[in-house]
Amino acid sequence: MGGVTTTRYESLDAIRGVAVMGILAMNVAAFALPFAAYSNPLAGGPVSGIDLGTWFFNFVLVDSKMRGMFSMLFGASTLLVIESAASNNRSAARSHYSRMVWLALFGLAHFYLIWFGDILFLYAICGLLLFAFRNLSVKALTIWAIAFFVVGIGFMALGWATMALAEAGKMPAEMASSMEASLADMNAEMGPNAASYAAEMVIYLGSYASIVAHRTGDMLTEPFVAVLMFMWETMGLMLVGMALYKSRMLTGDWEPARYRKWALRCFLIGIPPLVALALYQMQSGFSAVSTFGASLSLSAPFDIVMTIGWAALIMWLIKVKANDAVRARLAATGRMAFTNYLTTSIVMTTIFYGYGLGLFGSVGRTALYLFCLGMWAAMLLWSKPWLERFHYGPLEWLWRSLARGEIQPMRKAMIAQ
């Protein structure tokens, strides 16, 4: 193959396009509202019924599932890149590790200079480990994924159980006072705390320099803490993605009926307990214990199942319902997922932060989806025309050039008329 020619699966690109759009639906509240409001819709004070319903919908169907699908597709795409390097007589190890090192640097730049919700650094660190799993069978990848899930879910469940015991007053006396103080702090941070809410408003309605200073000061270690907390689940999802790629699920080779069956089964397994967990949080008044438990521990197994269900449903829709034009638009959006992901952060922070339009904290949860629709439209409209003229998205080109240590060809040769 030539320098810019790689094996492409339109279905894999298309589902990645859906995932990069879906992750905005998950993240938009974190762009526009103080952080506590991401998990607790009451954090900013009383909310309308429609905003509470939006939170409910997001918790059951969107939150964690879109990030999970993005993580699965990262695993699948990583395996595809490794295979492509080997087939082009390039060192698979060198290609892979160079990509991950540069991705880690992009992630840190994204976190400190653009937005605190970065996942690229986490992906890069997990990606460093993925290479060791590249030759495993589907069965072995699945077993390893389950092992990572068990460790990650167990770690979070232990934290939730400790908090629940403290809340119930059943901790040993020597531990009770410190745990009760920690729980009180968490309830203050995650609940309707006017002072905490106002403090974040001041930060994010400030200047660009002051926001960067906050990230490089108070939030300096957060990318590294996030790796310790979330690498287990993320590794599991990436390994599932590698297994689904090897099983030909993500390449679009299954029969439509099989995709439909997987989607139906996953949703039937996942939705009822997630609805119950949403009600549990509402009935508790969104206490720190219920929010932490439901969001980071108890929901995790069902979020994983739902992630696979979403992948199956989207693949079925791509194969059965989408026409060629829709598939092409989605695939182009997915091929430029790196550019679209970072561009989304730049656009959203410019809209909501003080150095831009300054809308932070002033738009309701439901109305935020209008901004999602606008950004989705932009991704779908610009990605395909760009790729008709160029081999890569702008940031994909930069990443590839840096990883390979040489400028990659960008503009496609014009065909003589």
Steps between C-alpha positions, in 0.01 A plus 500: 500500500602860454576745776143616546312183412364280779224247531179680592170360618220745432289351779780543755552861393125564507447367850801704615325803351191427707716452810683833466163673466354300786782589735401866467147411611661348810743787562300810415384550860862494615587770246215726602427443869696477826639150540263378771206557264636235263389224740256690718234702316406668830852635557411843368169517683144398402459376143209466263337165437633494145857555617463219753362283222799589283735394779303172536523430126870581498577276800315199361592521131797733442731560796798259497358315197632745241838523672495122522434469128778751425733288716400177324560658162839627613596141578374379164671782310826442686500140385427612144794746508734230632391264223541775240855578616600134480350459153693807379833362630522759777578412859164441666644564846673823402193627316272419790710637784588817310131564441418447867778729626386783275137435592593534869656839426193608303286390794696701755488806273125448461452478878713794604439736208146425381273289725528296818286212367778347289502125434794489257767474770314209661465334159870544427608342830262208448618483140856438618373177654281394208789391280563198725148371424508537122542131413251354746191312389149637541449270798824608670426869439156453655644330808756776549229765452287339770800491734560874452129571552493299824796691644363840395144436617626344822717804571206737456260271687732494800500879509121512473451237771729692736303818438168320549615355834612845613166651400315226690716559811639147494869577474739394781537782751864564417412560133159659536597863561742527207262320262204709608703816440602376153140415420386844613758657268381285209137591563602867505691467172240291317184651645320834461784700654458863402854597600663220301276574201585870514872426525492298176301775330776745588770267366339415167363845430851636550777561249677230301819557701318456833331179384831353383658604829225310684562185297877517537466581870210347691435234231861422412498131594146416383597333168719258693239436770246426225730232361516327839121515538379416152772299325348168607162557339658674201743213439211255522299697244796527263558125522130442427543723195796290385296182551202641307733609220652151478154343507409722201218670691643851460601448138136458398530134401221360719152441368252774593289259705798425722563869569131550580498202737808625687358851532165376631656267755746759627230765543268256677782414740627854552204738503290369796781516761616839369145633537499364856832671576371830361197474729727411793692824452183705468344348811819566700499864396821439303712441808873453446468130590225431248658706224845348544361150529259523210733685262836333567429159651154346487425610144833388353408141397181621336674794333742253340214281376319808368816616323513174307127529434542850357781377275279217373201731446706758312657230282152366422375848411806564282448174313120501472367854528771743394540585133835547328502876557439467875763227536751714313435802725530294817813322377670830416411633846652188652816518291549849643400404856822638652456838330127506574551409866754776565314752284188433706691589817625823347155600373313410819744669738494809279122507518472447875817639659569859591754562222228414246124555517491448878190278511636278778229416754227691315357230270269226630589133463241427231581810295865388488401235249438777247874567511557126446282508190693795362836333558379170354384682189838669468686167527279335239517796263873571503664158538403351164595801283831525685585134436408535134796739473738368763619160618450579869334738739733784611584350839513145365762624255697673776485192726611269220781732392633530855470127567686409181758776535436642153244718328225285350336580165181692567330625184357243262623516142255673273355276230524649156161570349 
